[in-house]
C-alpha cells in the first residue's frame, strides 16, 4: 500500500513511467533494512561498521565487487561521518532503517531504473518528487481530508493492514501499570491516525493503557529539540492548540520535547532521576536519539531476530522454565532475508589481490550494540516474562551479542558460515 500510494502520485502528478505501478513478487527481495540511498548517484549501499561499502546497487541492479571498488574504493564512504551521526535531513542521502520506509526504497530504485532506460541520466533529481509524494500522502491534514491513497485505504480496510495486539502483550501492559509504572506512547503519527490504529490494535479502551500519549511527536527532533523549539500543544478535535509553557499533568498532547516530558515524569514519580525504558523499531528516530540525547534505556524491536535464529538452541540459563518467555521455548518461522543484500548483521568482504575474504559486521549491526540496551524480536517475546526478569545488556561485558534476547542472531555466532550468502 505504501509503495502504491507513492507510485500513484509520481505517475499521475509528476509524469513518471506507468510501469512503476506494477510490482512483481520478485521485486520485494530488494527491500532490506539498513540501506543508504546515495541520492545523486542513484545507488543503494550496504555499509560495514567502518563505513566501507559491502554491497551496492544502481537502482535495483546489483553492482559487482569490481564496480564497487571503482566507484567507492575500500575506504569510508564520503558521507559516513554524517550518516553515522544520524544526521538525516540532507539532499545527499537517505537512510532506510524501518519497515514503514522500505517500500519507498524499492520505488526510488525502480525510478532510477526507469530514468536510466529513458533518459540515461548521470545525476538524479527525483528526490524532490519523492518528498512531494510523502507529503501528499502523510501530511497532517491528509487523514481528515482523505487525501492521497494511504489513509483512505487503511480507514476502509483496517483488518487488511493491521494486526490486533496479542492478549499477552495487553496483559503485560496492564501488569506494568498495576505495578506502578508510568506508561507512555510517543508516536510521530497525528492523533486521528493514531486513534484509528490504537482502537483497532488495542481496542476502544486503548487510552486506559497509557498515562501519557504524545502524537505528532516529530521524532527524532522530539529528543534533540529544546522546549522553545518544540513546545507541547494540547489537542481539541484533533486540532493542535496553543503552545504550552510546561507540561503539568498526564494526558494526550501533540509535538513536544523529551526535556519537559522528563520534568513531568520527575513530578509524577517524585524522583529526581526516574528511569525511562523506551521501546522503538527505528534506530534513527527512536533508539539513537533516546539514548544519545535523553540517556534513556532503549529496547530495540528487531524483527530480523525472528528469522536469524530459527534453529539456534537456547542454552540452559539459570532461570527456571516458568521464567522463560515463550520465544525461548518455541521460536517463530524464519524471517525473510533478502537474497540481494544478505544478512542484516554480517557480510563477507572479498579480499584484495588474492587475499582471503573476511567476515565483517554491518554498520546497522554496530549501531544495535552501541545504542540499544537490549534487542528483542517483538513485545510478544518478552510479555510472558516476570516483570523482575533480569536481561543481559549489550554493555554488560562489552560483547557485541550480549543484549540480544532470547539469543543472538545466527550470523553473529562463531562458525556460522552457512548463514552468510555469497
C-alpha positions as CSV (number, residue, x, y, z in Angstrom):
1,X,0.0,0.0,0.0
2,X,2.8,2.4,0.9
3,X,4.5,1.6,-2.4
4,X,1.3,2.1,-4.4
5,X,0.5,5.4,-2.6
6,X,3.8,6.9,-3.7
7,X,3.9,5.3,-7.1
8,X,0.4,6.5,-7.9
9,X,1.4,10.1,-7.1
10,X,4.6,10.0,-9.1
11,X,2.8,8.7,-12.2
12,X,-0.3,10.8,-12.1
13,X,1.1,14.1,-10.7
14,X,4.7,14.0,-11.8
15,X,4.5,12.2,-15.1
16,X,6.7,9.2,-14.2
17,X,6.5,5.9,-16.2
18,X,3.4,3.8,-15.6
19,X,5.5,0.7,-15.3
20,X,6.2,1.8,-11.7
21,X,2.6,1.0,-10.8
22,X,3.1,-2.8,-11.3
23,X,5.1,-4.8,-8.8
24,X,6.1,-8.4,-9.1
25,X,6.7,-10.6,-6.0
26,X,10.4,-10.8,-7.1
27,X,10.7,-7.0,-6.7
28,X,10.2,-7.3,-2.9
29,X,13.5,-9.1,-2.4
30,X,15.1,-5.7,-2.9
31,X,13.7,-4.5,0.4
32,X,16.3,-4.7,3.2
33,X,16.6,-2.5,6.3
34,X,19.8,-0.6,6.8
35,X,20.4,0.6,3.2
36,X,21.5,4.1,2.4
37,X,20.4,5.8,-0.8
38,X,23.1,7.9,-2.4
39,X,20.6,10.3,-3.9
40,X,22.7,12.0,-6.6
41,X,24.2,8.7,-7.9
42,X,21.0,6.7,-7.7
43,X,22.9,4.0,-5.7
44,X,21.9,2.0,-2.7
45,X,24.6,1.0,-0.3
46,X,25.1,-1.6,2.5
47,X,27.8,-0.3,4.8
48,X,30.2,-2.1,7.0
49,X,30.8,-0.9,10.6
50,X,33.9,1.1,9.5
51,X,31.9,2.9,6.7
52,X,33.2,0.9,3.7
53,X,30.7,-0.3,1.1
54,X,29.9,-4.0,1.4
55,X,27.3,-4.3,-1.3
56,X,25.7,-1.8,-3.6
57,X,23.1,-1.5,-6.4
58,X,22.5,1.1,-9.1
59,X,18.7,1.3,-9.0
60,X,17.7,-2.3,-8.4
61,X,20.7,-3.8,-10.2
62,X,23.4,-5.2,-8.0
63,X,26.9,-3.8,-8.6
64,X,29.8,-6.2,-9.0
65,X,32.7,-6.1,-6.5
66,X,34.8,-4.5,-9.2
67,X,32.3,-1.7,-9.8
68,X,32.0,-1.1,-6.0
69,X,35.8,-0.8,-5.8
70,X,36.0,1.5,-8.8
71,X,33.3,3.9,-7.5
72,X,33.7,3.7,-3.7
73,X,37.1,2.1,-3.2
74,X,38.0,0.3,0.0
75,X,37.6,3.3,2.2
76,X,35.0,5.0,4.3
77,X,32.0,6.3,2.3
78,X,32.2,10.1,1.9
79,X,29.0,10.7,3.9
80,X,29.6,8.1,6.5
81,X,30.6,10.7,9.1
82,X,27.2,12.4,8.9
83,X,25.2,9.3,8.4
84,X,26.8,7.6,11.5
85,X,25.9,10.8,13.5
86,X,22.3,10.1,12.4
87,X,22.1,13.4,10.6
88,X,19.3,12.8,8.1
89,X,18.0,16.0,6.6
90,X,20.1,16.3,3.6
91,X,19.7,16.1,-0.1
92,X,22.7,13.8,-0.4
93,X,21.5,10.6,1.0
94,X,18.6,8.9,2.8
95,X,18.8,6.1,5.4
96,X,16.1,3.4,5.2
97,X,16.0,1.9,8.6
98,X,12.4,0.8,9.3
99,X,9.8,-1.2,7.5
100,X,7.4,1.7,7.0
101,X,10.0,3.5,4.9
102,X,11.3,0.4,2.9
103,X,8.7,0.5,0.1
104,X,10.0,3.9,-0.7
105,X,13.5,2.4,-1.2
106,X,12.1,0.0,-3.7
107,X,10.2,2.7,-5.5
108,X,13.3,5.0,-5.7
109,X,15.4,2.1,-7.1
110,X,12.8,1.5,-9.8
111,X,12.6,5.2,-10.6
112,X,16.4,5.1,-11.2
113,X,16.0,2.1,-13.5
114,X,13.2,3.9,-15.3
115,X,15.2,7.1,-15.7
116,X,18.2,5.2,-16.9
117,X,16.1,3.5,-19.5
118,X,14.5,6.6,-20.8
119,X,16.9,9.5,-20.2
120,X,20.3,8.0,-19.4
121,X,20.9,10.4,-16.6
122,X,24.2,10.7,-14.7
123,X,22.9,12.8,-11.7
124,X,19.5,12.2,-10.4
125,X,16.9,14.8,-9.4
126,X,13.9,12.7,-8.5
127,X,14.2,13.1,-4.7
128,X,12.1,16.3,-4.6
129,X,9.2,14.4,-6.3
130,X,9.6,11.6,-3.7
131,X,9.3,14.1,-0.9
132,X,6.2,15.6,-2.5
133,X,4.7,12.1,-2.7
134,X,5.4,11.5,1.0
135,X,3.9,14.9,1.9
136,X,0.8,14.3,-0.3
137,X,0.0,11.0,1.4
138,X,1.1,11.7,5.0
139,X,0.6,15.5,5.7
140,X,-1.2,16.2,8.9
141,X,-4.5,17.1,7.2
142,X,-4.4,14.0,4.9
143,X,-6.3,11.7,7.2
144,X,-9.1,14.1,7.8
145,X,-9.3,15.2,4.1
146,X,-9.0,11.6,2.7
147,X,-6.0,13.0,0.7
148,X,-3.8,10.6,-1.2
149,X,-4.3,6.8,-1.3
150,X,-2.8,5.6,2.0
151,X,-5.2,6.9,4.8
152,X,-8.5,6.3,2.9
153,X,-7.4,2.7,2.2
154,X,-6.4,2.0,5.9
155,X,-9.6,3.6,7.1
156,X,-11.7,1.5,4.8
157,X,-9.9,-1.8,5.3
158,X,-8.2,-1.8,8.7
159,X,-8.3,-5.6,9.0
160,X,-6.3,-6.0,5.8
161,X,-3.4,-3.9,7.1
162,X,-3.5,-4.0,10.9
163,X,-2.9,-6.9,13.2
164,X,-4.5,-7.0,16.6
165,X,-2.3,-6.9,19.7
166,X,-1.8,-10.3,21.3
167,X,-3.6,-10.7,24.6
168,X,-0.3,-11.5,26.2
169,X,1.0,-8.0,25.4
170,X,-2.2,-6.3,26.6
171,X,-1.9,-8.2,29.8
172,X,1.8,-7.2,30.1
173,X,0.9,-3.5,29.7
174,X,-1.7,-3.8,32.4
175,X,0.7,-5.6,34.7
176,X,3.3,-2.8,34.2
177,X,0.7,-0.1,35.0
178,X,-0.6,-2.1,38.1
179,X,3.0,-2.3,39.3
180,X,3.1,1.5,39.4
181,X,5.0,2.1,36.2
182,X,4.1,5.2,34.1
183,X,3.3,4.1,30.5
184,X,3.9,6.5,27.6
185,X,3.1,6.3,23.9
186,X,5.2,8.5,21.8
187,X,4.4,8.5,18.0
188,X,5.1,10.7,15.1
189,X,1.7,9.9,13.7
190,X,-1.0,12.5,14.1
191,X,-3.7,12.0,16.7
192,X,-6.5,10.9,14.3
193,X,-4.5,8.2,12.6
194,X,-3.0,7.1,16.0
195,X,-6.6,6.7,17.3
196,X,-7.6,4.6,14.4
197,X,-4.6,2.3,14.8
198,X,-4.9,2.0,18.6
199,X,-8.6,1.3,18.6
200,X,-8.1,-1.4,16.1
201,X,-4.9,-2.9,17.6
202,X,-5.6,-2.5,21.3
203,X,-9.3,-1.8,21.5
204,X,-11.6,1.1,22.1
205,X,-10.3,1.4,25.7
206,X,-6.7,1.9,24.5
207,X,-6.3,5.2,26.3
208,X,-6.6,3.3,29.6
209,X,-3.3,1.5,28.9
210,X,-1.3,4.7,28.9
211,X,-0.8,7.6,31.3
212,X,0.7,9.9,28.7
213,X,0.1,9.9,24.9
214,X,2.1,12.1,22.6
215,X,1.2,12.3,18.9
216,X,2.8,14.2,16.1
217,X,6.0,13.9,18.2
218,X,8.2,14.6,15.1
219,X,10.9,12.2,16.2
220,X,13.9,12.3,16.3
221,X,13.5,16.1,16.9
222,X,11.4,15.2,19.9
223,X,14.6,14.2,21.7
224,X,17.0,16.7,20.3
225,X,15.0,19.9,20.3
226,X,14.6,22.4,23.2
227,X,11.3,23.3,24.8
228,X,11.4,26.6,22.9
229,X,12.0,24.9,19.6
230,X,9.3,22.3,20.1
231,X,6.7,23.1,22.8
232,X,3.9,20.7,23.7
233,X,0.4,21.5,22.4
234,X,-3.0,20.4,23.6
235,X,-5.5,18.9,21.2
236,X,-9.1,19.7,20.6
237,X,-10.9,17.6,18.0
238,X,-7.5,16.5,16.6
239,X,-6.6,20.2,16.0
240,X,-3.4,21.4,17.7
241,X,-3.9,24.3,20.1
242,X,-1.7,27.0,21.7
243,X,1.8,26.0,22.8
244,X,2.2,25.1,26.5
245,X,4.9,26.7,28.6
246,X,5.3,23.5,30.6
247,X,3.8,20.0,30.9
248,X,1.9,19.8,34.2
249,X,-0.2,16.7,34.2
250,X,-0.6,13.4,32.3
251,X,-2.9,13.3,29.3
252,X,-2.8,13.4,25.5
253,X,-0.5,16.0,23.9
254,X,0.9,16.9,20.5
255,X,4.5,17.7,19.4
256,X,6.7,18.5,22.4
257,X,10.2,17.5,23.7
258,X,11.8,15.0,25.9
259,X,13.1,17.6,28.3
260,X,9.7,18.8,29.5
261,X,8.4,15.3,29.4
262,X,11.1,14.2,31.8
263,X,10.3,17.1,34.1
264,X,6.7,15.8,34.3
265,X,8.0,12.3,35.0
266,X,10.1,13.6,37.9
267,X,6.9,15.2,39.2
268,X,4.7,12.1,38.8
269,X,7.3,9.7,40.3
270,X,8.6,12.0,43.0
271,X,12.1,11.0,41.9
272,X,15.0,13.2,40.9
273,X,16.2,10.7,38.3
274,X,13.4,8.5,37.1
275,X,14.5,5.7,34.9
276,X,12.9,5.6,31.4
277,X,12.9,2.5,29.2
278,X,12.0,3.3,25.6
279,X,10.9,0.8,23.1
280,X,11.2,1.5,19.3
281,X,11.8,-0.1,15.9
282,X,13.7,2.7,14.2
283,X,17.4,3.2,15.0
284,X,17.4,6.7,13.6
285,X,14.1,8.0,15.0
286,X,13.8,6.0,18.3
287,X,16.9,4.3,19.6
288,X,19.8,6.6,18.8
289,X,18.1,9.8,19.8
290,X,16.6,8.4,23.0
291,X,20.0,7.0,24.0
292,X,22.1,9.9,22.8
293,X,20.1,13.0,23.8
294,X,18.0,11.7,26.7
295,X,20.2,8.9,28.1
296,X,17.1,6.6,28.3
297,X,17.4,2.8,28.4
298,X,16.5,1.6,24.9
299,X,14.9,-1.6,23.8
300,X,15.3,-2.1,20.0
301,X,12.5,-4.1,18.4
302,X,14.2,-6.0,15.7
303,X,12.1,-8.3,13.5
304,X,15.3,-9.7,11.9
305,X,15.8,-11.7,15.1
306,X,12.8,-13.8,14.2
307,X,14.4,-15.4,11.2
308,X,18.0,-15.2,12.0
309,X,17.8,-17.6,14.9
310,X,15.3,-20.1,13.6
311,X,17.5,-23.1,14.6
312,X,19.6,-21.8,17.5
313,X,19.0,-23.9,20.6
314,X,18.6,-21.7,23.6
315,X,21.3,-22.5,26.2
316,X,20.0,-23.6,29.6
317,X,20.2,-20.4,31.7
318,X,20.0,-20.2,35.4
319,X,16.3,-19.1,35.0
320,X,13.7,-21.9,35.7
321,X,11.4,-22.7,32.8
322,X,8.4,-20.8,34.1
323,X,10.6,-17.6,34.0
324,X,11.3,-18.1,30.3
325,X,9.5,-16.2,27.6
326,X,7.6,-18.2,25.1
327,X,10.2,-17.5,22.4
328,X,12.9,-19.3,24.3
329,X,10.8,-22.5,24.1
330,X,9.1,-22.0,20.7
331,X,10.6,-19.9,18.0
332,X,8.6,-18.5,15.2
333,X,9.0,-19.2,11.5
334,X,12.2,-17.9,9.9
335,X,12.2,-14.3,8.9
336,X,12.6,-13.3,5.3
337,X,16.2,-12.4,4.3
338,X,16.9,-10.6,1.1
339,X,19.0,-12.6,-1.4
340,X,20.3,-9.5,-3.0
341,X,21.5,-7.9,0.2
342,X,22.2,-10.8,2.5
343,X,22.3,-10.8,6.3
344,X,21.4,-7.6,8.2
345,X,24.1,-8.3,10.7
346,X,27.2,-9.6,8.8
347,X,28.7,-9.8,5.4
348,X,31.7,-11.1,3.5
349,X,34.3,-8.6,2.3
350,X,36.2,-10.0,-0.6
351,X,40.0,-9.9,-0.2
352,X,42.1,-7.7,-2.4
353,X,44.7,-9.2,-4.8
354,X,44.0,-12.9,-3.9
355,X,43.8,-12.2,-0.1
356,X,41.2,-14.2,1.7
357,X,37.8,-12.7,2.2
358,X,36.8,-11.5,5.7
359,X,33.6,-11.5,7.7
360,X,32.6,-8.1,8.9
361,X,29.8,-6.6,10.9
362,X,27.4,-4.3,9.1
363,X,27.0,-0.7,10.3
364,X,23.4,-1.5,11.2
365,X,24.7,-4.3,13.5
366,X,27.2,-2.0,15.2
367,X,24.5,0.6,15.9
368,X,22.4,-2.1,17.7
369,X,25.1,-2.9,20.3
370,X,26.2,0.7,20.6
371,X,22.9,2.4,21.2
372,X,20.5,-0.3,22.4
373,X,20.3,-1.6,26.0
374,X,18.8,-4.8,24.6
375,X,17.2,-6.0,21.3
376,X,14.2,-8.2,21.1
377,X,12.2,-9.7,18.1
378,X,8.8,-8.3,19.4
379,X,7.0,-7.3,22.5
380,X,5.3,-10.7,22.5
381,X,8.7,-12.3,23.0
382,X,9.0,-10.8,26.5
383,X,5.4,-10.3,27.5
384,X,5.2,-13.6,29.5
385,X,8.4,-12.9,31.5
386,X,8.1,-11.8,35.1
387,X,8.4,-8.1,35.5
388,X,11.6,-8.6,37.5
389,X,13.3,-10.7,34.9
390,X,16.9,-9.6,34.5
391,X,18.0,-9.1,30.9
392,X,21.7,-9.0,29.9
393,X,22.7,-5.7,28.5
394,X,24.9,-5.1,25.5
395,X,27.1,-3.1,27.7
396,X,27.4,-5.8,30.4
397,X,30.6,-7.3,29.1
398,X,31.3,-5.2,26.1
399,X,30.1,-8.1,24.0
400,X,28.5,-7.3,20.6
401,X,26.0,-10.1,21.2
402,X,25.1,-10.0,24.9
403,X,22.0,-7.9,24.6
404,X,20.1,-10.0,22.1
405,X,17.1,-11.7,23.6
406,X,16.3,-14.6,23.6
407,X,19.6,-15.3,21.8
408,X,22.0,-13.7,19.3
409,X,21.2,-13.9,15.5
410,X,22.9,-17.0,13.9
411,X,25.0,-14.7,11.7
412,X,26.8,-13.5,14.8
413,X,27.6,-16.9,16.3
414,X,31.0,-18.4,15.7
415,X,31.4,-20.8,12.7
416,X,28.1,-19.9,11.1
417,X,29.3,-19.6,7.5
418,X,26.1,-21.3,6.3
419,X,24.1,-18.1,7.1
420,X,26.3,-15.9,5.0
421,X,25.2,-15.7,1.4
422,X,27.6,-15.0,-1.4
